[in-house]
Amino acid sequence: QAALRVLQEQLQYAAPDTWLGCARVVLQRDYPPLAAAMLDMALALHPTSHALRYWLAHASWQAGNIARAETELRRLLAGRSDAVAAMLLAQVLRGQGKLNAAATVLIDQAAAIAGDTGALLEWARFMRECERQDLALELCERELARGLVDARLYALAGTLAQESGHFEQARGYHLGAPGPGMVAVTRCRSWR
């Protein structure tokens, strides 16, 4: 506590980035409760800093204060899109066994990753791991409807449709996939 008071005196006029840099060093040295306490003090001085709030949630999660992590992330996401915060909240929720809530956070924040194929695939796979193939398929279908063309997306959408019992839809995605895989699919159809 004494060290925190000294630190607060030293950094009271510092910019949020300075606080954040110090806290991340403490976090990297594996002292998440101390990092969370530092970030809490920093947020008292800079209450509108999104970066400080995100890292407070991250440090709280690592310190085992799950409720605080969830609260800070929900506060951060209220009324705004943030892909990184959304994924962290989904991980926090999944860690509590709240699989449906974890997948729902991602589908609600899907606008944050629009057009980013890598993030889209990561989020859809995460939802699939949460046993929410329906939401993962919805996410894939949104991007396909927007015109995103990627063979991996078609393949994942096909797999998700198949796992959901929509076999004709799955076949359509697999057959509609662009790229070299189409040649193999066409050959397979001609062998029947």
N, C-alpha and C positions, 0 to 999 in steps of 0.2 A: 504494500500500500504506500509505503514511504517513497519507493522508487517511482511509482506511478504519479504521485504528487509532484515529485521533482520533474518528471518528464512533462507533466501537464504545464508546469511553470515555464519550462524551457521552450515548449512548442505552442504556447497559447496564442501567439500571433502568426504561427506558421500556416502556410497554405494547405489545403486538403491533400495535395500530392505529397507534401513532406510527411504528414502524418501517415499517409498510406504507405509510403516507402519504408518508414520505420516499422510499421506494423507487419508488413510483408516479410521483412527480414526476421522479425521475431517468429512469425508463422513458419518460415522456412527452417528455422532452428528448432522447430517442433515444440513450441510453447503456445498452443492455440488459446488457452484461457487468458494469458497475458495479452496476446494480440487482440482478442475480443475486447478486453478491458480498455486497451489503448484506443481501439476503433470506436468504442462507446463514448469515450471522452472526446474524440475528434468529432463525432456526430453531434455532440452537444454544442460544439463550437460552429460546426458547418452542417446544419440539419438538412440542407437541400442537396448535399453531395450524393449522387447515385453510386459512385465508385466506393465511397466509404461504407454506404449501406450494404452494397453487394459483398464487400470483403468482411464486414461485420457478420453477415449471415454465413459466409464461408467459414470464418474462424469459429463461430458459434457451433456450426455443424461438426467441425473437427474436434471441438472441445466436448462434444456430447450434449450440447444444449440444443436439442432438436426443435423444441417449441420456439425458442428465440430465432433460430435459423428460419423456420417456416414463417414466423410472423414478419421478420424483416424482408424476406423475399416476396411475400404477398403484398406488403406495403410498397415495395419497389415496383412491382408489376401492376399495381392499381392504376388503370387508365393509360398504360403505356406498353409498348412492345419491347421486349429485350430477350433475345434468343439465349444468351448466356445465363441470365438469371432464371429464365424459364426452365432450362435444362437442369440447373442446380436444384430448383424447387422440385422438379420431377424426381431427381435422384433422392432428395431428402424424403419425399413421400413414399417412394418405392422402398426405401430402407425401413420404413415403418409398416410395410405391408399394405399400404394404401395404393394398390395397383391401378384401380379405376381413376382415382384422383390424380395420380401421376400422369397417366395418359391424357386425361382431360385437360390438364394444364397445358400440355403441348399442343393439343388441337386448338385450344383457345388462343394460343400465342403463335399460331401457324403463319400469320402475316409477317412475323419477324424473320422468317427464313424463305419467303417467297423467291423463287428463282435460284436458290442455292441448292444444287443437286446433292452435294455432299452432306449438308445439314439435313436435308429432307430425308435422305436414306438413313442417316443416323437416328433421326426422330422416329421414323416409321419402324425401324428395327427395335428401338426402345419400346414403342407401344406394343409391338408384337411380343416382346419379352414380358410385358405386363398382361399378356393374354387379351389384348384389345385389338385383334385383327381388324375389326370393323372400323375403328378409328384410324388405324394405320392405312387401311385401304382408302378411307375417305380423304386422308391427307395426300396420298398418291394421286387419287383421281382429281383433286383440286389442281394439282400442278400439271397433270396431263391435260386438263381442260384449258389451262392457261397457255398451252402450247409447248411446255417443256418436253423436249424429245431426248430421251436417254434410255438406252437398252436396259440398263440396270433398274431403272424405274419401272419399265414395263415388266421385267422379270419379277421384281418384288411385288408389283400389283397383281400379277398372275398367281404368284405363290399365296398371297394373302387371300385372294378370291377363292382359290382352291381350298385353303384351310378353313374358310368360312362356308364351304359347301356350295359355292357358286361356280360350278364346273364349266359351264358355257362361257361365262364371263372370264374365267381364268384362261380358257383356251383362246379367247379373243385377244387378251393381253399378250399371251405368249406368241401368237401368230402375228400380232401387230407390231412387235418389237422391231425397231430399225437395226440395221447393221449386219455384220457377218453372220450372226446367229440365224437370220432369216433364211440364208441359203441352206443351212442344216435342217431347219424346220420344213422347208419346201421339199427337200430330198426325202425326209421322213414321211411326209404326206404321200409322196409318189410311190413309196414302197408298199402302201396298204393295198 
